[in-house]
Amino acid sequence: MMTRYKLVVAAIVVALAQIGFLGWMIVGRAAILRNGKEILLKVEPVDPRDLLRGDYVRLGYDISRIPVEIVENLPQDEAAAVEGWPIVVRLRKDADGYWRAKSAMLTTDSTIASPDEVDLSGQVTNAWSLTPGSTISVDYGIERFYVPEGEGLAIEEEMRKRNSGAEPELRSFGIKVAVGSDGTGQIKALMDGDTMLFEEPLY
């Protein structure tokens, strides 16, 4: 009987710890969405559809590929493996309203950005070459945006048309991102030009 009681107590403690951890994650995400610095990123589609969780638009950004020339502390050894390394990418708003990479550093810590800049943290996912003219691929944790079922494929098809120049009169799709003080990004909304298509709730 005592053993069963201990098992029940242990199960309750584990469940409460899991609930507390999930609550902490949700509150942290909401804090970034509410208080983070808002930026607009130009996007392009990558893949359609997650059959297990409903429709989503998988996103790539022009900042998903960083020129090696703007990374301040790349290893001198061209064969050095930098895949998996943390990276901080400094962004600045351009005249068209989109934020673009101006510099980057392989680190978990950002220096003090000027008021018109923001540091976005990510991870290097691919670095075939570190020679001049090459790029490294970066994942920021904001590459997937869920939309109502049945709408993901249509949105991605429209994105492809715009990226190919088939609809030059229309502005590109964009993602509004809130960036926390530690460089963590959270998607706030999917934009079609100046029109908000979908907005993420705080909770």
N, CA, C and O of each residue as an XYZ file, in Angstrom:
812
protein
N       0.831     -1.205      0.000
C       0.000      0.000      0.000
C       0.865      1.254      0.000
O       0.600      2.200     -0.742
N       1.917      1.255      0.850
C       2.811      2.405      0.924
C       3.528      2.634     -0.402
O       3.706      3.773     -0.833
N       3.934      1.547     -1.041
C       4.616      1.670     -2.329
C       3.714      2.301     -3.375
O       4.154      3.154     -4.145
N       2.446      1.881     -3.405
C       1.499      2.472     -4.346
C       1.312      3.958     -4.043
O       1.224      4.773     -4.962
N       1.251      4.310     -2.774
C       1.091      5.717     -2.375
C       2.278      6.539     -2.864
O       2.103      7.641     -3.385
N       3.490      6.001     -2.695
C       4.680      6.707     -3.136
C       4.689      6.889     -4.656
O       5.109      7.929     -5.162
N       4.224      5.873     -5.371
C       4.168      5.974     -6.829
C       3.193      7.060     -7.271
O       3.467      7.823     -8.198
N       2.039      7.113     -6.584
C       1.044      8.146     -6.910
C       1.601      9.532     -6.646
O       1.442     10.442     -7.460
N       2.265      9.691     -5.486
C       2.862     10.990     -5.147
C       3.928     11.372     -6.166
O       3.994     12.522     -6.600
N       4.764     10.403     -6.548
C       5.809     10.679     -7.528
C       5.214     11.094     -8.870
O       5.719     12.006     -9.526
N       4.133     10.417     -9.276
C       3.477     10.743    -10.550
C       2.901     12.153    -10.506
O       2.979     12.894    -11.486
N       2.323     12.517     -9.364
C       1.751     13.865     -9.230
C       2.849     14.918     -9.294
O       2.686     15.950     -9.945
N       3.972     14.658     -8.615
C       5.090     15.608     -8.638
C       5.623     15.798    -10.053
O       5.890     16.924    -10.471
N       5.780     14.697    -10.794
C       6.263     14.778    -12.173
C       5.277     15.562    -13.043
O       5.683     16.398    -13.851
N       3.981     15.287    -12.873
C       2.959     15.988    -13.662
C       2.981     17.483    -13.367
O       2.889     18.299    -14.285
N       3.102     17.845    -12.092
C       3.137     19.267    -11.718
C       4.378     19.944    -12.284
O       4.318     21.092    -12.726
N       5.506     19.228    -12.271
C       6.734     19.795    -12.828
C       6.585     20.040    -14.326
O       7.036     21.063    -14.839
N       5.949     19.097    -15.027
C       5.737     19.256    -16.471
C       4.800     20.422    -16.763
O       5.033     21.211    -17.679
N       3.745     20.515    -15.973
C       2.797     21.625    -16.160
C       3.488     22.955    -15.899
O       3.287     23.929    -16.625
N       4.318     22.982    -14.834
C       5.038     24.216    -14.522
C       5.985     24.624    -15.626
O       6.103     25.805    -15.953
N       6.672     23.627    -16.211
C       7.615     23.920    -17.295
C       6.889     24.451    -18.520
O       7.324     25.426    -19.134
N       5.766     23.800    -18.878
C       4.978     24.268    -20.022
C       4.437     25.669    -19.776
O       4.438     26.514    -20.672
N       3.977     25.907    -18.556
C       3.471     27.240    -18.212
C       4.549     28.295    -18.336
O       4.304     29.400    -18.821
N       5.762     27.940    -17.886
C       6.891     28.871    -17.976
C       7.202     29.187    -19.442
O       7.482     30.337    -19.780
N       7.153     28.170    -20.315
C       7.415     28.388    -21.736
C       6.355     29.294    -22.354
O       6.677     30.196    -23.127
N       5.090     29.052    -22.011
C       3.991     29.837    -22.583
C       4.074     31.287    -22.129
O       3.895     32.208    -22.926
N       4.347     31.481    -20.845
C       4.454     32.844    -20.316
C       5.635     33.574    -20.947
O       5.538     34.756    -21.274
N       6.759     32.861    -21.118
C       7.927     33.473    -21.741
C       7.656     33.882    -23.177
O       8.062     34.962    -23.608
N       6.966     33.019    -23.924
C       6.615     33.331    -25.313
C       5.702     34.542    -25.367
O       5.898     35.435    -26.192
N       4.689     34.578    -24.478
C       3.748     35.698    -24.454
C       4.463     37.006    -24.120
O       4.129     38.057    -24.667
N       5.445     36.941    -23.223
C       6.181     38.155    -22.849
C       6.941     38.720    -24.044
O       6.989     39.935    -24.232
N       7.542     37.832    -24.860
C       8.254     38.302    -26.049
C       7.272     38.901    -27.055
O       7.543     39.954    -27.632
N       6.131     38.235    -27.267
C       5.143     38.758    -28.217
C       4.616     40.119    -27.773
O       4.340     40.992    -28.597
N       4.481     40.284    -26.468
C       3.916     41.532    -25.948
C       4.949     42.655    -25.885
O       4.633     43.803    -26.197
N       6.178     42.334    -25.485
C       7.164     43.373    -25.192
C       8.364     43.399    -26.122
O       9.157     44.338    -26.067
N       8.521     42.379    -26.986
C       9.695     42.323    -27.852
C       9.677     43.390    -28.929
O       8.626     43.934    -29.268
N      10.853     43.681    -29.460
C      10.961     44.653    -30.544
C      10.427     44.040    -31.827
O      10.828     42.937    -32.199
N       9.531     44.738    -32.504
C       8.872     44.188    -33.692
C       9.675     44.496    -34.943
O      10.082     45.634    -35.176
N       9.896     43.454    -35.751
C      10.577     43.610    -37.028
C       9.760     42.908    -38.106
O       8.910     42.071    -37.800
N      10.016     43.249    -39.368
C       9.333     42.627    -40.501
C      10.376     41.964    -41.385
O      11.315     42.612    -41.849
N      10.203     40.656    -41.617
C      11.132     39.896    -42.439
C      10.471     39.478    -43.749
O       9.309     39.070    -43.765
N      11.217     39.583    -44.840
C      10.737     39.120    -46.141
C      10.868     37.609    -46.185
O      11.898     37.060    -45.791
N       9.829     36.932    -46.663
C       9.817     35.473    -46.594
C       9.655     34.830    -47.961
O       9.241     35.461    -48.933
N      10.000     33.543    -47.994
C       9.791     32.722    -49.177
C       9.410     31.328    -48.693
O       9.847     30.917    -47.618
N       8.611     30.595    -49.452
C       8.170     29.266    -49.001
C       9.277     28.234    -49.150
O      10.174     28.380    -49.980
N       9.200     27.202    -48.343
C      10.148     26.090    -48.444
C       9.398     24.801    -48.726
O       9.586     24.191    -49.778
N       8.544     24.378    -47.788
C       7.796     23.121    -47.916
C       6.338     23.346    -47.560
O       6.026     24.272    -46.812
N       5.433     22.515    -48.081
C       4.054     22.551    -47.625
C       3.772     21.521    -46.540
O       4.460     20.502    -46.487
N       2.835     21.732    -45.714
C       2.008     20.741    -45.052
C       2.660     19.770    -44.070
O       3.639     19.090    -44.381
N       2.091     19.737    -42.904
C       2.404     18.748    -41.877
C       1.125     17.958    -41.649
O       0.174     18.474    -41.062
N       1.094     16.717    -42.104
C      -0.147     15.945    -42.074
C      -0.609     15.628    -40.657
O      -1.791     15.358    -40.442
N       0.289     15.655    -39.702
C      -0.087     15.305    -38.338
C      -0.681     16.483    -37.577
O      -1.456     16.285    -36.641
N      -0.327     17.710    -37.966
C      -0.732     18.853    -37.159
C      -1.544     19.879    -37.939
O      -1.863     20.938    -37.399
N      -1.881     19.601    -39.167
C      -2.668     20.556    -39.931
C      -1.788     21.375    -40.859
O      -0.576     21.164    -40.905
N      -2.370     22.294    -41.591
C      -1.622     23.065    -42.570
C      -0.676     24.050    -41.896
O      -0.977     24.625    -40.851
N       0.462     24.219    -42.526
C       1.371     25.271    -42.110
C       2.125     25.752    -43.329
O       2.197     25.068    -44.350
N       2.679     26.928    -43.202
C       3.556     27.463    -44.231
C       4.971     27.385    -43.671
O       5.275     27.982    -42.638
N       5.830     26.646    -44.361
C       7.227     26.575    -43.935
C       7.973     27.701    -44.616
O       7.878     27.876    -45.831
N       8.709     28.458    -43.838
C       9.241     29.725    -44.300
C      10.760     29.732    -44.366
O      11.445     29.178    -43.506
N      11.257     30.367    -45.400
C      12.660     30.723    -45.485
C      12.719     32.241    -45.568
O      11.767     32.881    -46.015
N      13.812     32.803    -45.147
C      13.967     34.262    -45.153
C      15.222     34.633    -45.934
O      16.105     33.799    -46.137
N      15.295     35.883    -46.367
C      16.549     36.276    -47.001
C      17.678     36.286    -45.972
O      18.851     36.223    -46.340
N      17.331     36.364    -44.681
C      18.368     36.285    -43.651
C      18.666     34.834    -43.260
O      19.457     34.590    -42.349
N      18.032     33.863    -43.947
C      18.341     32.457    -43.690
C      19.681     32.064    -44.297
O      20.240     31.022    -43.953
N      20.199     32.894    -45.202
C      21.504     32.662    -45.818
C      22.362     33.904    -45.576
O      22.085     34.979    -46.107
N      23.394     33.738    -44.776
C      24.239     34.856    -44.374
C      25.562     34.813    -45.133
O      26.259     33.800    -45.075
N      25.930     35.886    -45.849
C      27.233     35.909    -46.533
C      28.366     35.774    -45.513
O      28.347     36.414    -44.461
N      29.339     34.944    -45.833
C      30.435     34.738    -44.876
C      31.201     36.035    -44.621
O      31.829     36.187    -43.573
N      31.154     36.971    -45.572
C      31.906     38.220    -45.411
C      31.412     39.064    -44.239
O      32.172     39.870    -43.702
N      30.144     38.893    -43.830
C      29.645     39.748    -42.749
C      29.704     39.054    -41.389
O      29.304     39.634    -40.380
N      30.205     37.810    -41.356
C      30.359     37.120    -40.073
C      31.724     37.499    -39.505
O      32.757     37.197    -40.102
N      31.723     38.154    -38.364
C      32.932     38.804    -37.857
C      33.987     37.840    -37.323
O      35.170     38.180    -37.308
N      33.591     36.655    -36.889
C      34.571     35.791    -36.221
C      34.560     34.358    -36.752
O      34.634     33.407    -35.975
N      34.469     34.205    -38.072
C      34.564     32.865    -38.635
C      35.944     32.275    -38.356
O      36.933     33.008    -38.358
N      36.030     30.970    -38.117
C      37.338     30.335    -37.903
C      38.247     30.534    -39.118
O      37.777     30.575    -40.255
N      39.537     30.657    -38.866
C      40.492     30.824    -39.962
C      40.586     29.571    -40.816
O      40.821     29.651    -42.022
N      40.405     28.419    -40.193
C      40.475     27.146    -40.914
C      39.203     26.966    -41.724
O      38.118     26.849    -41.155
N      39.324     26.944    -43.050
C      38.143     26.835    -43.900
C      37.419     25.513    -43.706
O      36.228     25.407    -43.999
N      38.131     24.502    -43.213
C      37.511     23.196    -43.022
C      36.822     23.079    -41.658
O      36.220     22.052    -41.345
N      36.914     24.134    -40.855
C      36.318     24.074    -39.513
C      34.811     23.849    -39.615
O      34.133     24.463    -40.439
N      34.311     22.975    -38.781
C      32.877     22.672    -38.794
C      32.150     23.688    -37.927
O      32.319     23.694    -36.708
N      31.346     24.542    -38.539
C      30.587     25.533    -37.774
C      29.103     25.183    -37.719
O      28.313     25.902    -37.107
N      28.727     24.077    -38.359
C      27.328     23.661    -38.287
C      26.964     23.349    -36.842
O      27.704     22.672    -36.128
N      25.803     23.858    -36.426
C      25.363     23.671    -35.054
C      25.803     24.776    -34.121
O      25.362     24.824    -32.973
N      26.669     25.671    -34.592
C      27.141     26.756    -33.729
C      26.042     27.796    -33.545
O      25.261     28.035    -34.465
N      25.972     28.415    -32.373
C      25.035     29.533    -32.184
C      25.550     30.754    -32.935
O      26.757     30.952    -33.074
N      24.631     31.554    -33.407
C      25.003     32.764    -34.139
C      24.034     33.881    -33.786
O      22.842     33.641    -33.597
N      24.543     35.089    -33.697
C      23.717     36.273    -33.491
C      23.833     37.128    -34.749
O      24.932     37.513    -35.148
N      22.699     37.420    -35.364
C      22.665     38.200    -36.608
C      22.081     39.575    -36.314
O      20.965     39.698    -35.811
N      22.848     40.592    -36.633
C      22.386     41.965    -36.401
C      21.618     42.457    -37.622
O      22.120     42.412    -38.745
N      20.389     42.929    -37.387
C      19.499     43.360    -38.464
C      19.262     44.861    -38.387
O      19.301     45.466    -37.316
N      19.014     45.443    -39.557
C      18.653     46.856    -39.625
C      17.549     47.009    -40.663
O      17.538     46.307    -41.675
N      16.638     47.913    -40.415
C      15.492     48.143    -41.300
C      15.924     48.877    -42.555
O      16.583     49.915    -42.481
N      15.548     48.331    -43.725
C      15.832     48.972    -45.007
C      14.677     49.875    -45.422
O      13.639     49.927    -44.764
N      14.881     50.577    -46.516
C      13.896     51.551    -46.975
C      12.559     50.918    -47.327
O      11.527     51.583    -47.238
N      12.549     49.641    -47.726
C      11.297     48.982    -48.096
C      10.530     48.436    -46.892
O       9.465     47.839    -47.054
N      11.061     48.637    -45.695
C      10.362     48.203    -44.488
C      10.814     46.860    -43.945
O      10.503     46.522    -42.802
N      11.546     46.084    -44.746
C      12.035     44.792    -44.290
C      13.377     44.949    -43.577
O      14.181     45.819    -43.914
N      13.597     44.089    -42.587
C      14.857     44.097    -41.849
C      15.799     43.084    -42.471
O      15.394     41.970    -42.802
N      17.077     43.477    -42.632
C      18.055     42.616    -43.279
C      19.357     42.563    -42.478
O      19.661     43.446    -41.676
N      20.103     41.500    -42.725
C      21.338     41.265    -41.974
C      22.417     42.259    -42.376
O      22.659     42.487    -43.561
N      23.062     42.847    -41.374
C      24.161     43.774    -41.605
C      25.488     43.219    -41.091
O      26.550     43.549    -41.619
N      25.425     42.380    -40.063
C      26.616     41.729    -39.546
C      26.163     40.506    -38.755
O      24.975     40.327    -38.489
N      27.132     39.667    -38.384
C      26.806     38.468    -37.616
C      28.036     38.029    -36.829
O      29.167     38.394    -37.150
N      27.779     37.230    -35.782
C      28.866     36.738    -34.956
C      28.501     35.362    -34.416
O      27.371     35.134    -33.985
N      29.462     34.450    -34.442
C      29.260     33.113    -33.887
C      29.398     33.203    -32.365
O      30.505     33.166    -31.828
N      28.270     33.320    -31.690
C      28.259     33.503    -30.248
C      26.839     33.310    -29.733
O      25.882     33.273    -30.507
N      26.720     33.187    -28.416
C      25.387     33.156    -27.797
C      25.028     34.517    -27.225
O      23.885     34.738    -26.825
N      25.991     35.436    -27.182
C      25.776     36.746    -26.576
C      25.839     37.831    -27.626
O      26.693     37.808    -28.513
N      24.929     38.780    -27.519
C      24.954     39.910    -28.431
C      25.540     41.117    -27.715
O      25.420     41.255    -26.498
N      26.171     41.983    -28.487
C      26.641     43.242    -27.929
C      25.489     44.239    -27.965
O      24.378     43.891    -28.366
N      25.741     45.453    -27.556
C      24.664     46.443    -27.494
C      24.367     46.957    -28.898
O      25.231     47.540    -29.552
N      23.145     46.737    -29.350
C      22.726     47.220    -30.672
C      22.239     48.658    -30.567
O      21.736     49.077    -29.525
N      22.390     49.405    -31.645
C      21.876     50.769    -31.673
C      20.352     50.734    -31.730
O      19.781     49.687    -32.035
N      19.678     51.846    -31.445
C      18.211     51.846    -31.424
C      17.555     51.405    -32.727
O      16.429     50.910    -32.710
N      18.242     51.577    -33.858
C      17.653     51.189    -35.142
C      18.100     49.798    -35.589
O      17.934     49.439    -36.755
N      18.663     49.019    -34.675
C      19.103     47.665    -34.980
C      18.524     46.678    -33.973
O      18.047     47.067    -32.907
N      18.571     45.400    -34.326
C      18.136     44.351    -33.408
C      18.983     43.108    -33.669
O      19.343     42.811    -34.808
N      19.294     42.392    -32.594
C      20.059     41.157    -32.705
C      19.125     39.961    -32.607
O      18.372     39.834    -31.641
N      19.172     39.084    -33.605
C      18.331     37.891    -33.657
C      19.220     36.658    -33.529
O      20.172     36.490    -34.291
N      18.906     35.798    -32.564
C      19.723     34.615    -32.310
C      19.262     33.438    -33.159
O      18.068     33.260    -33.397
N      20.214     32.644    -33.608
C      19.898     31.460    -34.396
C      20.970     30.408    -34.246
O      21.803     30.470    -33.341
N      20.941     29.437    -35.150
C      21.908     28.343    -35.145
C      22.307     28.049    -36.576
O      21.456     27.979    -37.463
N      23.603     27.876    -36.804
C      24.093     27.544    -38.141
C      23.662     26.117    -38.478
O      23.942     25.183    -37.726
N      22.987     25.957    -39.601
C      22.513     24.629    -40.003
C      23.291     24.050    -41.169
O      23.269     22.841    -41.399
N      23.980     24.913    -41.905
C      24.717     24.429    -43.062
C      25.824     25.412    -43.403
O      25.590     26.619    -43.463
N      27.018     24.905    -43.624
C      28.142     25.744    -44.026
C      29.065     24.919    -44.917
O      30.039     24.335    -44.441
N      28.755     24.873    -46.210
C      29.539     24.058    -47.131
C      30.934     24.610    -47.312
O      31.895     23.853    -47.458
N      31.048     25.917    -47.302
C      32.339     26.551    -47.534
C      32.387     27.872    -46.777
O      31.370     28.547    -46.622
N      33.570     28.231    -46.311
C      33.750     29.517    -45.635
C      34.545     30.483    -46.499
O      35.043     31.493    -46.001
N      34.670     30.185    -47.787
C      35.410     31.052    -48.697
C      34.565     32.266    -49.063
O      33.336     32.193    -49.034
N      35.210     33.388    -49.410
C      34.462     34.584    -49.818
C      33.483     34.278    -50.946
O      33.803     33.536    -51.875
N      32.308     34.845    -50.857
C      31.257     34.597    -51.838
C      30.303     33.496    -51.432
O      29.260     33.316    -52.060
N      30.650     32.747    -50.375
C      29.784     31.673    -49.898
C      28.811     32.204    -48.853
O      28.951     33.328    -48.369
N      27.839     31.391    -48.517
C      26.890     31.739    -47.474
C      26.779     30.586    -46.485
O      27.089     29.439    -46.808
N      26.333     30.910    -45.276
C      26.003     29.886    -44.295
C      24.507     29.968    -44.023
O      23.920     31.050    -44.040
N      23.903     28.823    -43.776
C      22.464     28.772    -43.529
C      22.197     28.861    -42.026
O      22.919     28.279    -41.217
N      21.149     29.599    -41.674
C      20.820     29.837    -40.264
C      19.356     29.527    -40.008
O      18.486     29.896    -40.797
N      19.093     28.856    -38.916
C      17.728     28.582    -38.453
C      17.488     29.421    -37.205
O      18.288     29.402    -36.270
N      16.367     30.166    -37.197
C      16.051     31.054    -36.072
C      14.924     30.525    -35.191
O      14.551     31.168    -34.210
N      14.381     29.360    -35.532
C      13.252     28.840    -34.770
C      11.936     29.486    -35.136
O      10.954     29.336    -34.408
N      11.891     30.202    -36.249
C      10.665     30.880    -36.694
C      10.364     30.497    -38.142
O       9.854     31.307    -38.917
N      10.683     29.261    -38.491
C      10.559     28.821    -39.884
C       9.257     28.094    -40.182
O       9.105     27.539    -41.269
N       8.316     28.082    -39.248
C       7.055     27.375    -39.471
C       5.913     28.200    -38.887
O       5.971     28.639    -37.738
N       4.868     28.405    -39.701
C       3.714     29.175    -39.244
C       2.444     28.415    -39.602
O       2.171     28.172    -40.777
N       1.672     28.043    -38.592
C       0.450     27.273    -38.819
C      -0.694     28.187    -39.228
O      -0.866     29.284    -38.696
N      -1.475     27.699    -40.198
C      -2.623     28.444    -40.720
C      -3.835     27.514    -40.688
O      -3.680     26.305    -40.519
N      -5.049     28.069    -40.850
C      -6.238     27.212    -40.866
C      -6.122     26.100    -41.908
O      -5.559     26.303    -42.985
N      -6.647     24.950    -41.585
C      -6.530     23.780    -42.447
C      -7.035     24.070    -43.852
O      -8.101     24.656    -44.037
N      -6.257     23.654    -44.828
C      -6.640     23.837    -46.221
C      -6.097     25.098    -46.862
O      -6.261     25.285    -48.068
N      -5.446     25.984    -46.084
C      -4.996     27.263    -46.629
C      -3.492     27.334    -46.857
O      -3.015     28.238    -47.542
N      -2.738     26.394    -46.292
C      -1.284     26.459    -46.391
C      -0.761     26.369    -47.805
O       0.093     27.163    -48.200
N      -1.260     25.412    -48.579
C      -0.767     25.214    -49.937
C      -1.058     26.418    -50.832
O      -0.218     26.810    -51.642
N      -2.245     27.003    -50.685
C      -2.610     28.158    -51.505
C      -1.696     29.347    -51.206
O      -1.285     30.065    -52.117
N      -1.380     29.550    -49.923
C      -0.502     30.656    -49.547
C       0.895     30.432    -50.106
O       1.508     31.360    -50.634
N       1.400     29.212    -49.994
C       2.743     28.934    -50.506
C       2.815     29.094    -52.024
O       3.818     29.575    -52.552
N       1.752     28.691    -52.727
C       1.727     28.855    -54.177
C       1.776     30.332    -54.549
O       2.469     30.720    -55.490
N       1.040     31.152    -53.807
C       1.056     32.591    -54.062
C       2.430     33.182    -53.761
O       2.892     34.077    -54.469
N       3.085     32.680    -52.708
C       4.440     33.131    -52.389
C       5.392     32.842    -53.546
O       6.210     33.684    -53.915
N       5.277     31.654    -54.106
C       6.162     31.269    -55.210
C       5.961     32.177    -56.424
O       6.925     32.552    -57.092
N       4.700     32.527    -56.706
C       4.422     33.425    -57.831
C       5.106     34.770    -57.631
O       5.704     35.320    -58.556
N       5.010     35.293    -56.405
C       5.600     36.604    -56.141
C       7.123     36.547    -56.206
O       7.764     37.464    -56.719
N       7.695     35.466    -55.683
C       9.147     35.344    -55.708
C       9.670     35.180    -57.130
O      10.795     35.581    -57.428
N       8.859     34.590    -58.014
C       9.292     34.391    -59.399
C       9.108     35.647    -60.235
O       9.564     35.704    -61.377
N       8.441     36.661    -59.673
C       8.189     37.889    -60.419
C       6.940     37.835    -61.260
O       6.701     38.732    -62.068
N       6.121     36.781    -61.088
C       4.903     36.628    -61.886
C       3.855     37.670    -61.519
O       2.970     37.971    -62.320
N       3.951     38.223    -60.308
C       2.998     39.254    -59.879
C       3.782     40.447    -59.346
O       3.740     40.728    -58.148
N       4.504     41.157    -60.229
C       5.405     42.233    -59.790
C       4.692     43.413    -59.141
O       5.308     44.193    -58.414
N       3.398     43.541    -59.403
C       2.661     44.677    -58.843
C       2.312     44.465    -57.378
O       1.896     45.406    -56.701
N       2.473     43.249    -56.880
C       2.122     42.936    -55.500
C       3.368     42.866    -54.626
O       4.414     42.371    -55.048
N       3.237     43.372    -53.396
C       4.348     43.334    -52.455
C       4.526     41.922    -51.920
O       3.575     41.142    -51.870
N       5.759     41.598    -51.520
C       6.071     40.269    -51.014
C       5.346     39.984    -49.704
O       4.918     40.896    -48.997
N       5.220     38.699    -49.400
C       4.730     38.298    -48.091
C       5.803     38.620    -47.048
O       6.994     38.674    -47.352
N       5.351     38.830    -45.828
C       6.285     39.122    -44.749
C       5.822     38.477    -43.460
O       4.663     38.084    -43.321
N       6.738     38.375    -42.531
C       6.429     37.866    -41.200
C       6.814     38.926    -40.186
O       7.949     39.401    -40.174
N       5.865     39.295    -39.332
C       6.178     40.167    -38.203
C       6.728     39.295    -37.087
O       6.114     38.302    -36.697
N       7.872     39.672    -36.589
C       8.541     38.910    -35.535
C       8.809     39.822    -34.348
O       9.266     40.953    -34.514
N       8.522     39.325    -33.150
C       8.894     40.026    -31.929
C      10.198     39.422    -31.433
O      10.318     38.201    -31.327
N      11.164     40.262    -31.130
C      12.481     39.801    -30.696
C      12.714     40.213    -29.256
O      12.650     41.398    -28.926
N      12.986     39.237    -28.394
C      13.237     39.505    -26.989
C      14.633     40.053    -26.760
O      15.458     40.091    -27.672
N      14.888     40.479    -25.527
C      16.178     41.070    -25.180
C      17.328     40.083    -25.313
O      18.482     40.490    -25.451
N      17.018     38.771    -25.272
C      18.063     37.759    -25.421
C      18.237     37.308    -26.867
O      18.999     36.380    -27.139
N      17.531     37.960    -27.802
C      17.656     37.625    -29.212
C      16.682     36.575    -29.706
O      16.677     36.247    -30.892
N      15.851     36.039    -28.808
C      14.869     35.029    -29.213
C      13.755     35.667    -30.028
O      13.210     36.700    -29.642
N      13.416     35.047    -31.163
C      12.345     35.565    -32.005
C      11.081     34.730    -31.881
O      11.150     33.507    -31.759
N       9.925     35.386    -31.913
C       8.629     34.722    -31.924
C       7.784     35.359    -33.024
O       7.700     36.583    -33.124
N       7.160     34.515    -33.851
C       6.311     35.031    -34.922
C       5.055     35.673    -34.352
O       4.371     35.084    -33.515
N       4.753     36.893    -34.814
C       3.537     37.593    -34.393
C       2.435     37.487    -35.429
O       1.269     37.307    -35.076
N       2.787     37.598    -36.718
C       1.738     37.631    -37.741
C       2.316     37.333    -39.111
O       3.489     37.590    -39.379
N       1.466     36.783    -39.975
C       1.789     36.582    -41.387
C       1.142     37.723    -42.168
O      -0.062     37.958    -42.063
N       1.958     38.427    -42.951
C       1.494     39.597    -43.678
C       1.503     39.348    -45.185
O       2.442     38.763    -45.723
N       0.451     39.798    -45.852
C       0.399     39.836    -47.308
C       0.527     41.298    -47.690
O      -0.468     42.021    -47.740
N       1.758     41.738    -47.961
C       1.990     43.164    -48.149
C       1.711     43.884    -46.849
O       2.340     43.599    -45.830
N       0.767     44.821    -46.878
C       0.391     45.561    -45.675
C      -0.820     44.949    -44.972
O      -1.273     45.469    -43.953
N      -1.342     43.852    -45.511
C      -2.532     43.215    -44.939
C      -2.144     42.051    -44.039
O      -1.397     41.163    -44.449
N      -2.653     42.058    -42.817
C      -2.389     40.957    -41.904
C      -3.322     39.802    -42.229
O      -4.543     39.949    -42.185
N      -2.738     38.643    -42.559
C      -3.551     37.457    -42.862
C      -3.903     36.689    -41.608
O      -5.065     36.342    -41.396
N      -2.907     36.419    -40.771
C      -3.111     35.666    -39.552
C      -2.224     36.237    -38.454
O      -1.081     36.624    -38.696
N      -2.771     36.284    -37.245
C      -2.022     36.802    -36.113
C      -1.947     35.746    -35.019
O      -2.934     35.064    -34.741
N      -0.788     35.609    -34.402
C      -0.606     34.645    -33.329
C      -1.215     35.189    -32.035
O      -0.967     36.342    -31.683
N      -2.003     34.385    -31.322
C      -2.513     34.825    -30.024
C      -1.404     34.794    -28.984
O      -0.423     34.068    -29.142
N      -1.555     35.574    -27.924
C      -0.549     35.586    -26.858
C      -0.474     34.235    -26.184
O       0.610     33.756    -25.853
N      -1.652     33.608    -25.976
C      -1.692     32.317    -25.266
C      -2.445     31.296    -26.108
O      -2.594     30.146    -25.696
